[in-house]
Amino acid sequence: MKHLNILIVVVLGILILASLSMYTVDQRQNAMVFQLGEVVAIHKKPGLYFKLPLVQNVRYFDTRILTLDPAQPDRFITSEKKNVLVDFFVKWRIIDTRQYYVSVGGDETRAKTRLRQTINDGLRAEFGKRTIHDVVSGERDQIMATLRQKADQDARAIGVQVLDVRLKHVDLPDEVSESVYRRMEAERKRVANELRSTGSAEAEKIKADADRQRQVIIANAYRDAQEIKGAGDAKASAIYASAYSKNPEFYAFYRSMDAYRQSFKSKSDVLVLEPNSAFFKYMKSPNAGK
């Protein structure tokens, strides 16, 4: 029984010693091994590793992509001396664990503070060269690309890589917004009035041109109609003359019959003529014209 107890104690001791001697590294981490406060090894590959118990200790560093997202937007001044509130976020990760530990002591908060200072300096420089319109829409992509490049260069000094810098919001402070909006409204009204004036002038010009074309078309149509009418009258006269020349007596008789029909078609018509008037020539005798 005594030997069994000793065996159990030995086994427990071995298990405890083994647990203190072994550690694992996840694929999302880097492990830094310290011996009496001095870095003796850095493990980047995942797996099972061993260390000296009670002499060496291990510290883990997250190598996944991390996010710096300040809780409050920062204030910057544009080239127009206008204040703007800028809200941004940064995507970054640790790429050199040893440099990261030496520079910021492996403290994520200190690393974020360093990154935020770098981004703030970059934003102050970039916004100071641009107007409100540029930073809101015109050159926003260019600003983000420049910030990412500069921030990444500075972050390499602390063993960090900056993957992306994004501007979430660029807003005007309340005390500036109203005056800016009033100025924008006045400018839009000026442009609208100018467009209306230009449109009215163009409308009058188009209307005048249309009236001129209308008069020209009417005049040309009247001229063509008169020419056609004249040609028709001439042709009709020629036909009448030709017909008259063939049988003048029949033509005179036909014209008299037509005159009678037009004169006596209404019972209320009254004619006052001499009995021997030439008008009744064909009514007295059918052969009056012979």
C-alpha positions as CSV (number, residue, x, y, z in Angstrom):
1,M,0.0,0.0,0.0
2,K,2.9,2.4,0.8
3,H,4.6,1.6,-2.5
4,L,1.3,2.3,-4.3
5,N,1.0,5.7,-2.7
6,I,4.6,6.6,-3.6
7,L,3.8,5.6,-7.2
8,I,0.8,7.7,-7.4
9,V,2.7,10.7,-6.1
10,V,5.5,10.1,-8.6
11,V,3.0,9.9,-11.5
12,L,1.2,13.1,-10.4
13,G,4.6,14.8,-10.1
14,I,5.5,13.7,-13.6
15,L,2.1,14.9,-15.0
16,I,2.5,18.3,-13.3
17,L,6.0,18.6,-14.6
18,A,4.9,17.7,-18.1
19,S,2.0,20.2,-18.0
20,L,4.5,22.9,-16.9
21,S,6.9,21.9,-19.7
22,M,4.5,21.7,-22.6
23,Y,2.6,24.4,-24.4
24,T,0.7,24.8,-27.7
25,V,0.7,27.5,-30.4
26,D,-2.5,28.2,-32.3
27,Q,-2.4,29.1,-36.0
28,R,-3.8,32.5,-35.1
29,Q,-1.0,33.3,-32.7
30,N,2.7,33.8,-32.3
31,A,4.4,32.6,-29.0
32,M,7.3,34.3,-27.4
33,V,9.4,32.4,-24.9
34,F,11.1,34.3,-22.1
35,Q,13.8,33.1,-19.8
36,L,14.4,35.3,-16.8
37,G,12.9,38.2,-18.7
38,E,14.9,37.7,-21.8
39,V,13.5,36.6,-25.1
40,V,15.0,33.2,-26.1
41,A,12.6,32.0,-28.8
42,I,9.7,32.9,-31.0
43,H,7.4,30.3,-32.4
44,K,5.2,31.2,-35.4
45,K,4.1,27.8,-36.6
46,P,1.2,26.0,-34.8
47,G,2.0,22.9,-32.8
48,L,3.2,21.5,-29.5
49,Y,6.4,22.9,-27.9
50,F,8.4,22.4,-24.7
51,K,9.9,24.8,-22.2
52,L,11.8,24.7,-19.0
53,P,9.3,24.7,-16.1
54,L,9.5,27.6,-13.6
55,V,12.4,29.1,-15.6
56,Q,10.8,29.9,-18.9
57,N,7.4,31.5,-19.5
58,V,5.4,32.0,-22.7
59,R,3.5,35.0,-24.0
60,Y,1.0,34.8,-26.9
61,F,0.4,37.5,-29.5
62,D,-2.7,37.6,-31.8
63,T,-1.6,37.7,-35.5
64,R,-5.1,38.1,-36.9
65,I,-6.3,41.3,-38.5
66,L,-7.2,43.7,-35.8
67,T,-9.4,46.9,-36.0
68,L,-8.7,50.4,-34.6
69,D,-12.0,52.2,-34.5
70,P,-11.9,55.3,-32.3
71,A,-15.0,55.9,-30.2
72,Q,-15.2,59.6,-31.1
73,P,-14.5,61.4,-34.4
74,D,-11.5,63.8,-34.5
75,R,-11.6,67.4,-35.6
76,F,-9.4,68.7,-38.5
77,I,-9.1,72.0,-40.4
78,T,-9.3,72.2,-44.2
79,S,-7.5,74.6,-46.5
80,E,-10.6,76.9,-46.2
81,K,-10.0,77.1,-42.4
82,K,-13.2,75.1,-41.8
83,N,-13.5,72.5,-39.1
84,V,-14.6,69.0,-40.1
85,L,-15.3,65.9,-37.9
86,V,-13.7,62.8,-39.3
87,D,-14.6,59.2,-38.2
88,F,-12.2,56.5,-39.5
89,F,-11.1,53.0,-38.8
90,V,-7.8,51.1,-39.4
91,K,-7.2,47.4,-40.2
92,W,-3.8,46.2,-39.0
93,R,-1.9,43.1,-37.8
94,I,1.4,42.1,-36.2
95,I,4.0,40.9,-38.6
96,D,7.2,41.1,-36.5
97,T,6.5,39.9,-33.0
98,R,10.0,40.7,-31.6
99,Q,9.9,44.3,-32.9
100,Y,6.3,44.7,-31.7
101,Y,7.4,43.6,-28.2
102,V,10.5,45.8,-28.2
103,S,8.6,48.9,-29.5
104,V,5.3,48.9,-27.5
105,G,6.0,46.1,-24.9
106,G,3.5,43.9,-26.7
107,D,0.7,46.1,-25.5
108,E,-2.2,46.4,-28.0
109,T,-3.4,49.6,-26.4
110,R,-0.1,51.3,-26.9
111,A,0.1,50.0,-30.5
112,K,-3.4,51.5,-31.2
113,T,-2.4,54.8,-29.6
114,R,0.7,54.9,-31.9
115,L,-1.4,54.1,-35.0
116,R,-4.0,56.7,-34.1
117,Q,-1.4,59.4,-33.7
118,T,0.0,58.5,-37.1
119,I,-3.4,58.6,-38.8
120,N,-4.2,61.9,-37.1
121,D,-1.0,63.5,-38.3
122,G,-1.6,62.2,-41.8
123,L,-5.2,63.4,-41.8
124,R,-4.2,66.8,-40.5
125,A,-1.6,67.1,-43.3
126,E,-4.0,65.9,-46.1
127,F,-7.0,67.9,-45.0
128,G,-4.9,71.1,-44.7
129,K,-4.2,70.9,-48.4
130,R,-7.8,70.4,-49.5
131,T,-11.3,72.0,-49.5
132,I,-14.4,70.6,-47.9
133,H,-15.6,69.4,-51.3
134,D,-12.4,67.6,-51.9
135,V,-12.4,65.7,-48.6
136,V,-16.0,64.8,-48.8
137,S,-16.2,63.4,-52.3
138,G,-13.7,64.7,-54.8
139,E,-10.4,63.2,-53.5
140,R,-11.6,60.9,-50.7
141,D,-10.1,57.7,-52.3
142,Q,-6.8,59.4,-52.9
143,I,-6.7,60.6,-49.2
144,M,-7.3,57.0,-47.9
145,A,-4.6,55.6,-50.2
146,T,-2.1,58.2,-49.1
147,L,-2.9,57.6,-45.4
148,R,-2.6,53.9,-45.7
149,Q,0.8,54.1,-47.3
150,K,2.2,56.6,-44.8
151,A,0.7,54.8,-41.8
152,D,2.1,51.5,-43.0
153,Q,5.6,53.0,-43.3
154,D,5.4,54.3,-39.8
155,A,3.8,51.1,-38.4
156,R,6.6,48.9,-39.7
157,A,8.9,50.5,-37.1
158,I,6.8,48.8,-34.3
159,G,6.4,45.5,-36.2
160,V,2.9,46.2,-37.4
161,Q,1.4,46.2,-40.9
162,V,-1.4,48.6,-41.8
163,L,-3.7,46.9,-44.3
164,D,-6.4,49.5,-44.8
165,V,-7.5,53.0,-43.7
166,R,-11.1,54.0,-44.3
167,L,-13.0,57.3,-43.7
168,K,-16.4,56.4,-42.4
169,H,-17.8,59.9,-42.0
170,V,-16.7,63.4,-42.8
171,D,-19.1,65.8,-41.2
172,L,-19.3,69.5,-40.4
173,P,-19.7,70.7,-36.8
174,D,-23.1,72.1,-36.0
175,E,-21.8,75.6,-35.8
176,V,-20.4,75.4,-39.4
177,S,-23.1,73.3,-41.1
178,E,-25.8,76.0,-41.1
179,S,-23.6,78.7,-42.7
180,V,-22.2,76.2,-45.3
181,Y,-25.7,75.0,-46.2
182,R,-27.0,78.6,-46.6
183,R,-24.1,79.4,-48.9
184,M,-24.7,76.2,-50.9
185,E,-28.4,77.0,-51.1
186,A,-27.6,80.5,-52.4
187,E,-25.2,79.2,-54.9
188,R,-27.7,76.6,-56.2
189,K,-30.4,79.3,-56.5
190,R,-27.9,81.5,-58.5
191,V,-27.2,78.7,-60.8
192,A,-30.9,77.9,-61.2
193,N,-31.8,81.5,-62.0
194,E,-29.0,81.6,-64.5
195,L,-30.2,78.5,-66.2
196,R,-33.8,79.8,-66.2
197,S,-32.6,83.1,-67.9
198,T,-30.6,81.2,-70.4
199,G,-33.6,78.9,-71.1
200,S,-35.9,81.8,-71.6
201,A,-33.5,83.5,-74.0
202,E,-33.2,80.3,-76.0
203,A,-37.0,79.8,-75.9
204,E,-37.5,83.3,-77.4
205,K,-34.9,82.7,-80.0
206,I,-36.5,79.4,-81.0
207,K,-40.0,81.0,-81.0
208,A,-38.8,83.8,-83.3
209,D,-37.1,81.4,-85.6
210,A,-40.3,79.3,-85.8
211,D,-42.4,82.3,-86.5
212,R,-40.1,83.4,-89.3
213,Q,-40.1,79.9,-90.8
214,R,-44.0,79.9,-90.5
215,Q,-44.2,83.2,-92.4
216,V,-41.8,81.9,-95.1
217,I,-43.7,78.7,-95.5
218,I,-47.1,80.5,-95.8
219,A,-45.7,83.0,-98.3
220,N,-44.2,80.2,-100.4
221,A,-47.4,78.2,-100.2
222,Y,-49.5,81.2,-101.3
223,R,-47.1,81.9,-104.1
224,D,-47.3,78.3,-105.3
225,A,-51.1,78.3,-105.0
226,Q,-51.4,81.5,-107.0
227,E,-49.1,80.1,-109.7
228,I,-51.2,76.9,-109.8
229,K,-54.5,78.9,-109.9
230,G,-53.2,81.1,-112.6
231,A,-52.1,78.2,-114.7
232,G,-55.5,76.6,-114.1
233,D,-57.4,79.8,-115.1
234,A,-55.2,80.1,-118.2
235,K,-55.9,76.5,-119.2
236,A,-59.6,77.0,-118.5
237,S,-59.7,80.1,-120.6
238,A,-58.0,78.4,-123.4
239,I,-60.5,75.5,-123.3
240,Y,-63.4,78.0,-123.2
241,A,-61.9,79.9,-126.1
242,S,-61.4,76.7,-128.1
243,A,-64.9,75.5,-127.4
244,Y,-66.4,79.0,-128.3
245,S,-64.5,79.2,-131.5
246,K,-65.9,75.9,-132.7
247,N,-69.6,76.9,-132.3
248,P,-70.2,80.4,-131.1
249,E,-74.0,80.2,-131.4
250,F,-74.2,77.1,-129.2
251,Y,-71.9,78.7,-126.6
252,A,-74.2,81.8,-126.5
253,F,-77.2,79.6,-126.1
254,Y,-75.6,77.6,-123.3
255,R,-74.6,80.8,-121.5
256,S,-78.2,82.2,-121.7
257,M,-79.7,78.9,-120.4
258,D,-77.3,79.1,-117.4
259,A,-78.3,82.7,-116.8
260,Y,-82.0,81.8,-116.9
261,R,-81.4,79.0,-114.4
262,Q,-79.5,81.2,-112.0
263,S,-82.0,84.0,-112.3
264,F,-85.3,82.0,-111.9
265,K,-84.2,79.4,-109.3
266,S,-86.0,81.3,-106.5
267,K,-89.7,82.3,-106.6
268,S,-89.0,85.5,-104.7
269,D,-86.6,86.8,-107.4
270,V,-87.8,89.9,-109.3
271,L,-86.3,91.1,-112.6
272,V,-87.2,94.5,-114.1
273,L,-86.3,94.4,-117.8
274,E,-87.5,95.8,-121.1
275,P,-89.6,93.3,-123.1
276,N,-87.3,93.6,-126.0
277,S,-84.2,93.1,-123.9
278,A,-81.5,90.8,-125.3
279,F,-81.8,88.7,-122.1
280,F,-85.1,87.2,-123.4
281,K,-83.8,86.5,-126.9
282,Y,-83.9,82.7,-126.6
283,M,-87.1,82.7,-124.7
284,K,-89.0,84.5,-127.6
285,S,-87.8,82.1,-130.3
286,P,-85.5,79.0,-130.0
287,N,-84.1,80.1,-133.3
288,A,-83.5,83.6,-132.2
289,G,-79.8,83.3,-132.6
290,K,-80.0,82.2,-136.3
